[in-house]
Amino acid sequence: MNDRSRLACDGARGVEDPALVRAMNDECLCIGLDEQALRRTLEAELGRQDWVDLVKQRCPYVFAARPVFIADAHLQRMAEVVRAVESVVALPAYRQDVLARGPAIARHDPGGALSVFFGYDFHLHDGQLGLIEINTNAGGAMLNAILARAQRACCFPVERLIAGSAGAEALERRIVAMFRNEWRLSGRAEPLRRLAIVDDRPHEQYLYPEFLLFQRLFERHGVQAVIADPSELAWRDGALWHERGVVDLVYNRLTDFSLDMPASAALREAYLENAVVVTPHPRAHALHADKRNLALLTDPGHLAALGVPASTQDVLLANIPRTTIVRQAQGERLWADRRQLFFKPTAGYGGRAAYRGDKLTRRVWEDILNGDYVAQALAAPGQRVVDGGQTPRTLKFDLRNYVYDGEVQWVAARLYQGQTTNFRTPGGGFAPVYGMFAAGAAP
C-alpha cells in the first residue's frame, strides 16, 4: 500500500475524496479472501464435507479475491435512492398504472407480505451513481455472510473495516427476522414451522449451495426447511404440501415470476387462495422489477402527474439512468443512439439477452425491436484492481443493496469481466464493500 492509499485508510473523518477511494481500489492489495478461513467457515456452517466440496465445484468464482472500497457518501446516497423509489411504489396512482399493464396474478393482493431480498443494483464510476435495475429474488445474501467471516488484512487501519463474524451474525439475524415478519404481516398468529426454498431444478442451480446455507440457517432457528422444485408441491385439502408435510411459507427463488409454468400450478393455486405465504411474490415483481418501471421512474412528466414531490424527483432523475421502452416508432433514433445505450428485456434477469448498444448486430437489433425491451442510458461500472505487478488486472464491479421494507440490510459488490455480472471470472464474484471516511465503516 502506498502513502496515498494508506491515507485513505487512516484518513480524516468527514472528508469525501474520490481520488483516495480510487487509490484504495487501485493499490490496496493487502486485504482479501482468506481461503483457509473460508473453508473453515463453510465446514462449520454446512457440517458436511461433501457440501463444502460442492461449493468449490459448483461455484468456483462466487467469492471475489478482493473487497471494494467506496465513499461513505455513496452508501448513504444509494439508501436515499432506495427510499425514493419505495416512496413512489407506495403511491396508489403508481400502483394502479403498473398493475394495469402487469399480469393478472400481480393484481392479487397476497395479504400483507412485503417480499424478501429486493436487490437494488447500482453502477458507480468516477463518483457517478446509477441504479441500473431492481430485482425481487436477489441471491447471494447467505454467501456474503460467509464471505464476511473469511477476510484477512495485514494492518489495523484496514482490519477495522472488516465486518467479520459480528457483522455476518447480525445479517443472519436480520434474515430470520425478515422471514418471520413476512409470516406475521400475512396475518398468521401461530409460529412459522415449515418453509420450502423453491426453484426450478434446485439441485442443478449454480447457487444451490446457498440454498443449503439457508436451510441450515432456518433449522438452527427452529424452522424446518426443505429445498424443492415447484413440481414437487401439491395443492390439496386447502393447503400446500411437500411430501407428507404442509408448507407454511415459500421462499421463492423462481424466475417464473408470474407462476405461469405448468410446474408452478400447485404453488399458484395456493398463492391465489392465500393458503401459503409466498415471498417474494408476483405482485412485488410487477411493482418493482419489471424494467418498464425504470422508464416511469425517469420520466419527469409522469412523475409529476403521479404527484411525486420535487425533491424525490430530483433524487430519482439524478441517480437512475434515463430509460425508455423500445418501440418500433423510435427504432431509427434508438439505432442511431445505440452506442450510448444498454438494451434489456423487460422481464429479464441475470443479464440474459441484455446487450450493449455498441455490440449490436442488425439481426439482434431486429429481435430487440420485435421483443419487449427497454433502452437505458449507459452507466459505467466501477473498477477494482485485483492483481498487482507490472501488468495489473482490473475487473468491473456493481453494487448490490439487499433491501427489505425500504431499508438496506447489506451492501455487496460483484466483480466480473465482460458485459454483465456472470460469476465466471477468476478472482471475481461477490466482494465485501467497505465505506470510507465514516465511523462504523463496515456495511
C-alpha positions in Angstrom: 0.0 0.0 0.0 1.4 3.4 -0.9 1.2 6.6 1.1 -2.0 7.8 -0.7 -4.0 4.6 -0.2 -2.7 4.4 3.4 -4.0 7.9 3.9 -7.4 6.7 2.7 -7.4 4.1 5.5 -6.3 6.5 8.1 -8.0 9.5 6.6 -9.7 12.3 8.4 -13.4 11.8 9.2 -15.9 13.8 7.2 -13.7 14.0 4.1 -15.0 12.6 0.8 -12.2 12.4 -1.7 -12.9 10.3 -4.8 -9.2 10.1 -5.6 -8.4 8.4 -2.2 -11.2 5.9 -2.7 -9.9 5.2 -6.2 -6.4 4.7 -4.8 -7.7 2.0 -2.4 -9.4 0.2 -5.3 -6.3 0.5 -7.5 -3.5 -0.1 -5.0 -4.7 -1.8 -1.8 -4.0 -5.5 -2.2 -3.2 -6.3 1.4 -6.8 -7.2 2.2 -8.8 -10.1 0.6 -10.2 -13.5 0.8 -8.6 -16.0 3.3 -9.1 -19.3 1.6 -8.4 -21.4 4.8 -10.8 -19.2 6.8 -13.4 -19.7 4.0 -13.1 -23.5 4.1 -13.3 -23.5 8.0 -16.4 -21.3 7.8 -18.1 -23.4 5.2 -17.3 -26.6 7.2 -18.8 -25.0 10.3 -21.9 -23.7 8.5 -22.7 -26.7 6.3 -21.4 -29.5 8.6 -20.7 -31.9 5.7 -17.5 -32.2 3.7 -19.3 -33.2 0.5 -21.3 -30.0 0.7 -18.1 -27.9 1.3 -16.6 -29.6 -1.8 -19.8 -28.8 -3.7 -19.3 -25.1 -3.2 -15.9 -25.2 -4.7 -17.0 -27.4 -7.6 -20.3 -25.6 -8.4 -19.3 -22.1 -7.6 -15.5 -21.7 -8.1 -15.8 -18.0 -8.9 -18.5 -16.9 -6.5 -16.2 -15.4 -3.8 -14.0 -12.5 -5.1 -10.4 -12.2 -4.2 -10.6 -8.5 -3.1 -13.1 -6.2 -1.5 -14.4 -2.9 -3.0 -14.0 0.5 -1.4 -16.5 3.3 -1.9 -17.1 6.7 -0.2 -19.5 6.6 2.7 -21.5 9.3 0.9 -22.3 6.8 -1.9 -23.6 4.3 0.6 -25.8 7.0 2.0 -26.9 8.1 -1.5 -27.8 4.5 -2.5 -30.0 4.2 0.6 -31.6 7.6 -0.3 -32.4 6.3 -3.8 -33.9 3.2 -2.4 -36.2 5.2 -0.1 -37.2 7.5 -3.0 -38.1 4.5 -5.2 -40.1 2.9 -2.4 -42.0 6.1 -1.8 -43.1 6.2 -5.4 -44.1 2.5 -5.4 -46.3 3.2 -2.4 -48.4 5.8 -4.3 -51.8 4.5 -5.3 -51.6 6.1 -8.7 -48.3 4.4 -9.4 -49.7 1.0 -8.4 -52.8 1.5 -10.5 -50.7 2.3 -13.6 -48.2 -0.5 -13.1 -50.6 -3.3 -12.1 -53.0 -2.4 -15.0 -50.3 -3.4 -17.5 -48.9 -6.3 -15.5 -50.0 -9.9 -15.5 -53.4 -10.7 -13.9 -51.8 -12.5 -11.0 -50.0 -9.3 -10.0 -53.4 -7.8 -9.1 -53.9 -10.4 -6.5 -53.3 -9.0 -3.0 -51.3 -11.5 -1.0 -52.4 -10.0 2.2 -49.5 -8.2 3.8 -46.2 -9.9 2.8 -43.8 -7.2 1.6 -41.3 -9.7 -0.2 -37.8 -10.5 0.9 -34.5 -9.7 -0.7 -35.1 -6.9 -3.1 -31.9 -6.3 -4.9 -31.1 -2.7 -5.9 -28.2 -2.9 -8.2 -26.0 0.2 -8.9 -23.1 1.2 -11.0 -20.6 3.7 -9.6 -17.9 5.2 -11.8 -15.9 8.4 -11.0 -18.4 9.5 -8.4 -21.4 9.0 -10.8 -24.0 6.6 -9.3 -26.6 4.9 -11.4 -29.4 2.4 -10.4 -29.4 0.0 -13.3 -32.1 -2.4 -12.1 -34.2 -3.7 -9.3 -34.7 -7.5 -8.6 -37.1 -9.2 -6.4 -35.3 -12.5 -5.8 -31.8 -11.3 -5.3 -29.4 -14.1 -4.5 -26.2 -14.1 -2.5 -27.1 -12.8 0.9 -26.0 -16.0 2.7 -22.9 -16.2 0.6 -22.0 -12.7 1.7 -22.4 -13.7 5.4 -19.9 -16.5 4.7 -17.6 -14.1 2.9 -17.6 -11.6 5.8 -16.1 -14.3 8.1 -13.3 -15.1 5.7 -11.5 -11.8 5.1 -7.9 -11.0 6.1 -5.9 -7.8 6.4 -2.3 -7.0 7.1 -2.7 -3.8 9.1 -5.1 -2.3 11.7 -6.3 0.6 9.5 -7.7 -1.9 7.0 -8.7 -4.6 9.6 -11.0 -2.2 11.3 -13.2 -2.0 8.2 -13.9 -5.7 8.1 -17.4 -6.7 9.3 -16.2 -10.2 10.4 -18.3 -12.7 12.4 -20.2 -10.0 14.3 -21.4 -8.4 11.0 -22.3 -11.8 9.5 -24.2 -12.9 12.6 -26.1 -9.6 12.6 -27.1 -10.1 8.9 -28.3 -13.7 9.6 -30.4 -12.5 12.5 -32.0 -9.9 10.2 -32.7 -12.6 7.6 -34.5 -14.8 10.0 -36.4 -11.9 11.5 -37.4 -10.8 8.0 -39.0 -14.1 7.1 -40.8 -14.2 10.5 -42.1 -10.7 9.8 -43.4 -11.8 6.4 -45.3 -14.5 8.3 -46.7 -12.1 10.8 -47.7 -9.5 8.2 -49.7 -12.2 6.4 -51.9 -12.5 9.5 -50.5 -15.7 10.8 -50.6 -15.9 14.6 -49.1 -19.3 15.1 -45.3 -19.8 14.9 -43.7 -20.3 11.5 -42.8 -24.1 11.5 -42.1 -25.2 7.9 -40.9 -23.5 4.8 -39.8 -24.5 1.3 -37.0 -23.0 -0.7 -38.4 -23.3 -4.2 -36.6 -23.1 -7.5 -36.7 -24.9 -10.8 -34.5 -28.0 -10.5 -32.8 -26.5 -7.4 -30.1 -29.2 -7.2 -28.8 -28.1 -10.7 -28.8 -24.3 -9.9 -25.5 -22.5 -9.8 -26.4 -21.1 -6.3 -27.7 -24.4 -4.9 -25.0 -24.3 -2.2 -26.7 -21.1 -1.0 -30.0 -23.0 -0.6 -28.1 -25.4 1.7 -26.8 -22.5 3.7 -30.4 -21.1 4.0 -31.7 -24.5 5.0 -29.1 -24.8 7.8 -29.8 -21.2 9.0 -33.6 -21.7 9.2 -33.2 -25.1 11.0 -30.8 -23.5 13.6 -33.6 -21.1 14.4 -36.3 -23.8 14.8 -37.9 -23.7 11.3 -37.9 -26.8 9.2 -36.8 -26.1 5.7 -37.0 -28.2 2.5 -35.5 -27.4 -0.9 -37.9 -28.3 -3.7 -38.8 -28.0 -7.3 -42.2 -26.4 -7.8 -43.5 -29.7 -9.4 -42.8 -31.4 -6.0 -45.5 -29.3 -4.4 -49.2 -30.4 -4.2 -52.4 -28.4 -3.6 -54.9 -30.4 -1.6 -57.2 -30.1 1.4 -56.8 -26.3 1.3 -53.1 -26.4 1.9 -49.8 -26.6 0.0 -47.9 -29.8 0.6 -44.4 -31.1 0.1 -44.2 -34.8 0.6 -46.0 -35.5 3.9 -45.9 -32.1 5.4 -47.8 -28.8 4.9 -45.7 -25.8 3.7 -46.4 -22.6 5.7 -44.2 -20.3 3.6 -42.4 -20.5 0.3 -39.1 -18.7 -0.1 -39.5 -18.1 -3.9 -36.3 -18.3 -6.0 -38.1 -19.0 -9.2 -37.7 -16.9 -12.3 -41.2 -17.9 -13.3 -42.2 -14.5 -11.8 -45.9 -14.9 -12.6 -46.2 -18.6 -11.7 -47.3 -19.4 -15.2 -45.4 -22.6 -15.9 -47.2 -25.9 -15.5 -44.8 -27.0 -12.8 -45.9 -23.9 -10.7 -49.6 -24.8 -10.9 -50.0 -26.0 -7.2 -48.0 -23.1 -5.9 -50.1 -20.7 -8.0 -53.3 -22.1 -6.7 -52.2 -22.0 -3.1 -51.0 -18.4 -3.5 -54.2 -17.2 -5.1 -56.1 -18.8 -2.2 -53.8 -17.1 0.3 -53.2 -20.6 1.8 -49.4 -20.1 1.8 -47.2 -17.1 2.3 -45.1 -16.6 -0.9 -42.1 -14.3 -0.7 -41.1 -12.7 -2.9 -44.4 -12.8 -4.7 -45.7 -11.8 -8.2 -47.2 -8.5 -7.1 -43.9 -7.3 -5.8 -42.1 -8.3 -9.0 -44.6 -6.3 -11.1 -44.3 -3.2 -8.9 -40.6 -3.2 -8.6 -38.7 -5.5 -11.0 -40.5 -5.0 -14.3 -37.9 -2.9 -16.2 -40.6 -0.8 -17.7 -40.9 0.8 -14.3 -37.5 2.4 -14.7 -38.9 4.3 -17.7 -41.6 5.6 -15.4 -39.1 6.5 -12.7 -37.0 8.5 -15.1 -39.9 10.4 -16.8 -40.3 13.9 -15.2 -43.7 14.4 -16.7 -45.1 11.1 -15.5 -43.6 11.6 -12.0 -45.2 15.0 -11.8 -48.5 13.5 -12.9 -48.3 10.9 -10.2 -47.8 13.6 -7.6 -44.2 12.7 -6.7 -42.6 15.6 -4.7 -40.0 17.6 -6.5 -37.3 16.7 -4.0 -38.0 12.9 -4.7 -38.0 13.5 -8.4 -34.6 15.2 -8.1 -33.1 12.1 -6.4 -34.6 9.7 -9.0 -33.6 11.7 -12.1 -30.0 12.3 -10.8 -29.4 8.6 -9.9 -31.3 6.4 -12.4 -30.0 6.3 -16.0 -32.7 7.6 -18.4 -34.7 4.6 -19.5 -37.2 4.3 -22.4 -39.4 1.5 -23.6 -38.3 0.3 -27.1 -41.0 0.8 -29.7 -40.9 0.3 -33.4 -41.7 4.0 -34.0 -38.5 5.1 -32.3 -36.4 2.4 -34.0 -34.3 4.6 -36.2 -33.5 7.1 -33.4 -32.5 4.3 -30.9 -30.3 2.6 -33.5 -28.5 5.9 -34.2 -28.0 6.4 -30.4 -27.3 2.7 -29.6 -23.6 3.3 -28.6 -24.8 5.3 -25.6 -27.5 2.7 -24.6 -27.9 -0.7 -23.0 -30.8 -2.9 -24.0 -32.6 -5.2 -21.5 -35.7 -7.4 -21.8 -38.5 -6.0 -19.6 -38.8 -9.3 -17.6 -35.1 -10.2 -17.9 -32.8 -11.4 -15.1 -29.2 -12.3 -14.6 -28.1 -10.3 -17.7 -29.7 -12.7 -20.1 -30.5 -11.4 -23.5 -29.1 -8.0 -22.5 -26.9 -6.1 -24.9 -24.6 -3.1 -25.0 -25.7 -1.0 -27.9 -22.2 -0.7 -29.4 -22.0 -4.5 -29.7 -25.3 -5.0 -31.5 -25.7 -6.7 -34.9 -28.6 -5.9 -37.2 -30.0 -9.3 -36.6 -30.0 -8.9 -32.8 -31.4 -5.4 -33.3 -34.4 -6.8 -35.1 -35.0 -9.2 -32.2 -35.0 -6.3 -29.8 -37.4 -4.2 -31.9 -39.8 -7.2 -32.1 -39.4 -8.1 -28.4 -40.2 -6.4 -25.1 -37.2 -4.3 -24.3 -36.1 -1.1 -22.6 -33.2 1.1 -23.6 -31.2 2.5 -20.7 -28.5 5.2 -20.9 -25.1 3.6 -20.3 -23.9 3.9 -16.7 -20.3 2.8 -16.5 -19.4 0.2 -13.8 -16.7 0.7 -11.2 -13.3 -0.8 -11.5 -11.1 -2.7 -9.0 -7.5 -3.9 -9.4 -7.4 -7.5 -8.1 -3.8 -8.4 -9.0 -0.7 -6.1 -8.8 2.6 -6.3 -10.6 3.8 -4.8 -13.8 0.5 -5.7 -15.6 -2.3 -5.1 -13.0 -5.5 -7.0 -13.7 -8.7 -4.9 -13.3 -12.2 -6.1 -13.0 -15.5 -4.3 -13.2 -17.9 -4.1 -10.3 -21.5 -3.3 -9.5 -23.1 -2.8 -6.1 -26.0 -4.8 -4.8 -28.1 -3.4 -2.0 -30.2 -6.1 -0.2 -33.4 -4.3 0.8 -36.4 -5.1 2.9 -39.2 -2.8 3.8 -37.3 0.1 2.3 -34.2 -0.4 4.4 -30.8 -1.5 3.2 -29.7 -4.7 5.1 -26.4 -5.3 3.4 -24.3 -4.0 0.5 -22.1 -6.3 -1.6 -20.1 -5.8 -4.8 -20.0 -8.2 -7.7 -16.7 -8.3 -9.6 -16.7 -9.5 -13.2 -15.3 -9.3 -16.7 -17.5 -8.9 -19.7 -20.8 -7.2 -20.4 -22.7 -8.2 -17.2 -22.1 -10.0 -13.9 -21.5 -13.6 -14.6 -19.7 -15.4 -11.7 -17.4 -16.9 -14.4 -14.4 -14.7 -13.8 -11.3 -15.9 -11.9 -10.8 -13.5 -9.0 -14.4 -12.3 -9.4 -17.7 -12.9 -7.6 -19.3 -11.4 -4.5 -17.0 -9.0 -2.7 -17.3 -7.1 0.6 -18.0 -3.4 0.3 -16.2 -1.0 2.7 -17.3 2.6 3.1 -14.6 5.1 3.7 -14.4 8.1 6.0 -17.3 7.4 8.3 -17.5 5.9 11.8 -18.7 2.4 11.6 -17.3 2.0 8.1 -18.3 -1.7 7.6 -21.7 -2.0 6.0 
